[in-house]
Structure formats: C-alpha cells, structure tokens
C-alpha cells in the first residue's frame, strides 16, 4: 500500500473577502475530489483572504499509479487561472516506511 499527499500553498487573485475566497477554493477542492477521487480540503491560512493551503491525500496499491495521480492533481491546480501556485509539498509513503 502506498499513500501520497500534496500540500498546495496558493495566492488567490482578485479576492477581497473570506466569502470571495470560498468561491474560489471550494470549486478547486470539489473538482479534485470529483475528478480524481482523492480526499481534499482547505487546511491552512483560513483567516487570510488572499492565501490558502489545500491538502490532499490518496491511497493506491501501485506506486506508479499513485505518482501519476499526484502529478495530474498538481497540474489541475497549477493550471487554474484564478490562483498562483507558490509551493507544492509532496510526500510519498510506502510499505517500508
């Protein structure tokens, strides 16, 4: 069994309130969950209206499949025009950990 996690540090574009922030973050989290069947949530900077951290986790029996899935999730977030991807942290845990 392999477990992979990604943590995205994002700068939001033209957002001036926490309500505006929710309207940007929720669709990203929902698309990750729907399209890739991963667990995803806003996990940091919840009190700042122009920054956010989104975390996701996935489990697979195949390391190659999991790595590909994490790559696709990263591309999805990086390609969103309303956010700027500042940093990505990737962790990969296998049976020997």
N, CA, C and O of each residue as an XYZ file, in Angstrom:
388
protein
N       0.842     -1.175      0.000
C       0.000      0.000      0.000
C       0.890      1.241      0.000
O       1.907      1.302      0.691
N       0.479      2.219     -0.789
C       1.196      3.480     -0.891
C       0.237      4.628     -0.599
O      -0.913      4.624     -1.038
N       0.731      5.608      0.148
C      -0.051      6.794      0.482
C       0.710      8.006     -0.024
O       1.899      8.163      0.254
N       0.029      8.855     -0.760
C       0.638     10.073     -1.271
C      -0.142     11.286     -0.816
O      -1.372     11.261     -0.774
N       0.568     12.346     -0.475
C      -0.088     13.595     -0.089
C       0.523     14.750     -0.856
O       1.702     14.730     -1.209
N      -0.294     15.750     -1.107
C       0.151     17.008     -1.693
C      -0.372     18.140     -0.830
O      -1.483     18.072     -0.305
N       0.424     19.164     -0.689
C       0.011     20.369      0.013
C       0.334     21.549     -0.899
O       1.492     21.758     -1.263
N      -0.686     22.318     -1.267
C      -0.529     23.453     -2.170
C      -0.613     24.749     -1.382
O      -1.567     24.962     -0.635
N       0.377     25.612     -1.543
C       0.347     26.960     -0.983
C      -0.059     27.877     -2.134
O       0.666     27.993     -3.122
N      -1.221     28.532     -2.009
C      -1.783     29.295     -3.116
C      -1.974     30.762     -2.755
O      -2.331     31.104     -1.628
N      -1.727     31.615     -3.738
C      -2.064     33.029     -3.648
C      -3.270     33.235     -4.549
O      -3.227     32.914     -5.736
N      -4.342     33.768     -3.986
C      -5.568     33.968     -4.742
C      -5.524     35.316     -5.446
O      -4.929     36.274     -4.952
N      -6.156     35.369     -6.592
C      -6.151     36.586     -7.410
C      -6.976     37.713     -6.813
O      -6.688     38.178     -5.710
N      -7.986     38.151     -7.524
C      -8.791     39.309     -7.158
C      -9.848     38.933     -6.120
O     -11.037     38.851     -6.430
N      -9.402     38.708     -4.891
C     -10.285     38.309     -3.794
C     -10.146     39.351     -2.691
O      -9.037     39.709     -2.297
N     -11.301     39.839     -2.193
C     -11.267     40.909     -1.188
C     -11.980     40.548      0.104
O     -12.117     41.390      0.991
N     -12.441     39.295      0.222
C     -13.142     38.900      1.437
C     -13.030     37.387      1.609
O     -12.657     36.669      0.681
N     -13.358     36.920      2.801
C     -13.351     35.470      3.031
C     -14.446     34.791      2.232
O     -14.293     33.640      1.823
N     -15.555     35.492      2.004
C     -16.631     34.938      1.167
C     -16.149     34.770     -0.279
O     -16.447     33.762     -0.920
N     -15.418     35.739     -0.780
C     -14.844     35.631     -2.117
C     -13.819     34.507     -2.193
O     -13.712     33.813     -3.204
N     -13.076     34.343     -1.118
C     -12.092     33.259     -1.060
C     -12.784     31.905     -1.168
O     -12.330     31.033     -1.911
N     -13.878     31.724     -0.433
C     -14.623     30.460     -0.500
C     -15.096     30.158     -1.911
O     -15.104     29.001     -2.331
N     -15.493     31.198     -2.651
C     -15.994     30.983     -4.005
C     -14.892     30.546     -4.970
O     -15.183     30.036     -6.052
N     -13.642     30.740     -4.590
C     -12.513     30.275     -5.401
C     -12.032     28.902     -4.931
O     -11.759     28.025     -5.750
N     -11.928     28.718     -3.617
C     -11.343     27.499     -3.053
C     -12.276     26.298     -3.178
O     -11.831     25.210     -3.545
N     -13.547     26.475     -2.882
C     -14.488     25.345     -2.912
C     -14.543     24.635     -4.262
O     -14.523     23.404     -4.288
N     -14.613     25.356     -5.387
C     -14.635     24.642     -6.672
C     -13.354     23.849     -6.959
O     -13.412     22.797     -7.595
N     -12.214     24.337     -6.501
C     -10.957     23.612     -6.703
C     -10.976     22.314     -5.902
O     -10.646     21.251     -6.428
N     -11.358     22.400     -4.641
C     -11.427     21.215     -3.785
C     -12.445     20.215     -4.349
O     -12.173     19.015     -4.401
N     -13.610     20.708     -4.768
C     -14.650     19.830     -5.305
C     -14.198     19.141     -6.588
O     -14.488     17.962     -6.790
N     -13.494     19.857     -7.451
C     -13.026     19.250     -8.699
C     -11.970     18.181     -8.439
O     -11.984     17.132     -9.083
N     -11.063     18.430     -7.511
C     -10.076     17.409     -7.149
C     -10.761     16.148     -6.638
O     -10.394     15.037     -7.020
N     -11.756     16.324     -5.776
C     -12.471     15.179     -5.211
C     -13.255     14.424     -6.284
O     -13.224     13.195     -6.336
N     -13.955     15.164     -7.135
C     -14.809     14.549     -8.148
C     -14.003     13.886     -9.254
O     -14.285     12.754     -9.647
N     -13.001     14.595     -9.751
C     -12.255     14.119    -10.919
C     -11.267     13.009    -10.581
O     -11.059     12.102    -11.386
N     -10.655     13.071     -9.394
C      -9.577     12.135     -9.067
C      -9.859     11.258     -7.850
O      -9.013     10.444     -7.478
N     -11.011     11.401     -7.228
C     -11.401     10.572     -6.069
C     -10.341     10.596     -4.962
O      -9.975      9.558     -4.412
N      -9.861     11.796     -4.651
C      -8.903     11.986     -3.568
C      -9.611     12.678     -2.409
O     -10.677     13.267     -2.590
N      -9.031     12.606     -1.243
C      -9.508     13.388     -0.108
C      -8.816     14.741     -0.172
O      -7.587     14.810     -0.212
N      -9.588     15.806     -0.183
C      -9.016     17.147     -0.304
C      -9.788     18.110      0.587
O     -10.990     17.960      0.806
N      -9.055     19.115      1.100
C      -9.673     20.119      1.966
C      -8.771     21.338      2.061
O      -7.570     21.261      1.804
N      -9.367     22.462      2.434
C      -8.582     23.637      2.779
C      -8.016     23.382      4.165
O      -8.770     23.132      5.105
N      -6.697     23.442      4.304
C      -6.065     23.033      5.563
C      -5.242     24.123      6.234
O      -4.693     23.897      7.312
N      -5.144     25.284      5.627
C      -4.335     26.323      6.240
C      -4.692     27.706      5.740
O      -5.363     27.852      4.718
N      -4.245     28.716      6.458
C      -4.451     30.129      6.135
C      -5.933     30.457      5.985
O      -6.307     31.252      5.123
N      -6.771     29.855      6.810
C      -8.209     30.061      6.680
C      -8.658     31.467      7.070
O      -9.746     31.888      6.677
N      -7.859     32.193      7.824
C      -8.252     33.536      8.234
C      -7.696     34.627      7.313
O      -7.963     35.808      7.533
N      -6.937     34.253      6.298
C      -6.401     35.207      5.328
C      -7.225     35.125      4.046
O      -7.534     34.029      3.579
N      -7.581     36.272      3.476
C      -8.453     36.205      2.309
C      -7.729     36.052      0.978
O      -8.381     35.743     -0.019
N      -6.424     36.251      0.910
C      -5.713     36.087     -0.370
C      -4.764     34.902     -0.392
O      -4.113     34.663     -1.409
N      -4.668     34.163      0.682
C      -3.796     32.975      0.748
C      -4.611     31.784      1.200
O      -5.591     31.926      1.932
N      -4.201     30.611      0.760
C      -4.817     29.390      1.247
C      -3.852     28.234      1.091
O      -2.900     28.293      0.312
N      -4.113     27.200      1.835
C      -3.377     25.953      1.684
C      -4.412     24.850      1.495
O      -5.329     24.692      2.301
N      -4.247     24.096      0.424
C      -5.120     22.962      0.143
C      -4.283     21.700      0.278
O      -3.182     21.610     -0.267
N      -4.810     20.735      1.003
C      -4.132     19.455      1.172
C      -4.960     18.345      0.561
O      -6.190     18.400      0.552
N      -4.265     17.328      0.045
C      -4.975     16.165     -0.471
C      -4.190     14.909     -0.169
O      -2.973     14.939      0.014
N      -4.916     13.798     -0.120
C      -4.301     12.503      0.139
C      -4.967     11.455     -0.736
O      -6.156     11.540     -1.045
N      -4.167     10.457     -1.132
C      -4.668      9.351     -1.943
C      -3.933      8.079     -1.544
O      -2.790      8.118     -1.089
N      -4.609      6.954     -1.723
C      -4.051      5.642     -1.393
C      -4.161      4.762     -2.628
O      -5.163      4.796     -3.343
N      -3.098      3.958     -2.874
C      -3.112      3.049     -4.017
C      -2.231      1.847     -3.721
O      -1.330      1.909     -2.884
N      -2.501      0.769     -4.410
C      -1.663     -0.413     -4.296
C      -0.490     -0.387     -5.254
O       0.395     -1.239     -5.180
N      -0.478      0.599     -6.163
C       0.557      0.698     -7.197
C       1.249      2.062     -7.091
O       0.600      3.100     -7.226
N       2.546      2.058     -6.853
C       3.295      3.305     -6.683
C       3.274      4.159     -7.945
O       3.169      5.382     -7.859
N       3.371      3.540     -9.100
C       3.363      4.285    -10.356
C       2.041      4.992    -10.599
O       2.008      6.146    -11.026
N       0.951      4.284    -10.320
C      -0.376      4.888    -10.475
C      -0.544      6.073     -9.530
O      -1.077      7.112     -9.920
N      -0.095      5.920     -8.301
C      -0.217      6.987     -7.316
C       0.603      8.203     -7.717
O       0.127      9.331     -7.596
N       1.811      7.998     -8.186
C       2.653      9.103     -8.632
C       2.005      9.851     -9.797
O       2.025     11.082     -9.835
N       1.435      9.115    -10.739
C       0.745      9.726    -11.876
C      -0.473     10.521    -11.405
O      -0.722     11.620    -11.899
N      -1.223      9.981    -10.466
C      -2.398     10.658     -9.924
C      -2.004     11.974     -9.257
O      -2.662     12.993     -9.466
N      -0.950     11.962     -8.465
C      -0.488     13.188     -7.807
C      -0.015     14.215     -8.834
O      -0.246     15.411     -8.662
N       0.640     13.762     -9.894
C       1.060     14.669    -10.973
C      -0.149     15.342    -11.612
O      -0.128     16.548    -11.857
N      -1.203     14.572    -11.885
C      -2.407     15.128    -12.511
C      -3.101     16.119    -11.591
O      -3.596     17.147    -12.053
N      -3.144     15.829    -10.309
C      -3.735     16.763     -9.343
C      -2.938     18.066     -9.294
O      -3.513     19.154     -9.250
N      -1.632     17.947     -9.301
C      -0.780     19.142     -9.276
C      -0.996     19.994    -10.524
O      -1.070     21.220    -10.431
N      -1.096     19.360    -11.684
C      -1.341     20.104    -12.930
C      -2.694     20.806    -12.900
O      -2.818     21.941    -13.359
N      -3.708     20.132    -12.361
C      -5.041     20.736    -12.293
C      -4.998     22.035    -11.500
O      -5.551     23.045    -11.936
N      -4.353     22.020    -10.346
C      -4.278     23.220     -9.505
C      -3.392     24.282    -10.164
O      -3.739     25.463    -10.155
N      -2.273     23.883    -10.726
C      -1.350     24.840    -11.348
C      -1.966     25.523    -12.559
O      -1.609     26.658    -12.873
N      -2.878     24.858    -13.239
C      -3.487     25.403    -14.448
C      -4.678     26.313    -14.168
O      -5.237     26.894    -15.098
N      -5.074     26.448    -12.912
C      -6.211     27.320    -12.590
C      -5.778     28.781    -12.716
O      -4.831     29.195    -12.048
N      -6.453     29.572    -13.559
C      -6.025     30.961    -13.775
C      -6.279     31.886    -12.590
O      -5.640     32.933    -12.481
N      -7.202     31.520    -11.698
C      -7.551     32.414    -10.590
C      -6.630     32.282     -9.383
O      -6.785     33.012     -8.405
N      -5.673     31.358     -9.441
C      -4.735     31.190     -8.337
C      -3.304     31.150     -8.865
O      -3.054     30.787    -10.015
N      -2.378     31.532     -7.995
C      -0.951     31.410     -8.297
C      -0.377     30.371     -7.346
O      -0.481     30.507     -6.127
N       0.221     29.344     -7.904
C       0.804     28.264     -7.099
C       2.172     28.721     -6.595
O       3.105     28.894     -7.379
N       2.282     28.914     -5.283
C       3.535     29.385     -4.690
C       4.466     28.235     -4.336
O       5.681     28.337     -4.504
N       3.886     27.129     -3.838
C       4.710     25.988     -3.439
C       3.851     24.731     -3.410
O       2.644     24.782     -3.173
N       4.507     23.605     -3.657
C       3.867     22.294     -3.552
C       4.772     21.403     -2.730
O       5.973     21.318     -2.985
N       4.197     20.740     -1.746
C       4.939     19.763     -0.960
C       4.326     18.394     -1.224
O       3.118     18.201     -1.082
N       5.173     17.455     -1.607
C       4.722     16.101     -1.931
C       5.356     15.129     -0.959
O       6.558     15.184     -0.701
N       4.543     14.244     -0.425
C       5.046     13.184      0.452
C       4.515     11.862     -0.076
O       3.369     11.754     -0.511
N       5.377     10.869     -0.023
C       5.051      9.547     -0.563
C       5.474      8.524      0.478
O       6.640      8.476      0.869
N       4.543      7.717      0.921
C       4.832      6.717      1.954
C       4.524      5.335      1.399
O       3.453      5.101      0.839
N       5.475      4.426      1.562
C       5.289      3.053      1.104
C       5.266      2.074      2.266
O       5.310      2.475      3.429
N       5.198      0.795      1.947
C       5.140     -0.249      2.975
C       6.363     -0.263      3.885
O       6.262     -0.633      5.055
N       7.507      0.135      3.361
C       8.738      0.063      4.142
C       8.903      1.244      5.096
O       9.850      1.252      5.883
N       8.024      2.232      5.057
C       8.114      3.392      5.965
C       7.657      3.039      7.361
O       7.667      3.893      8.248
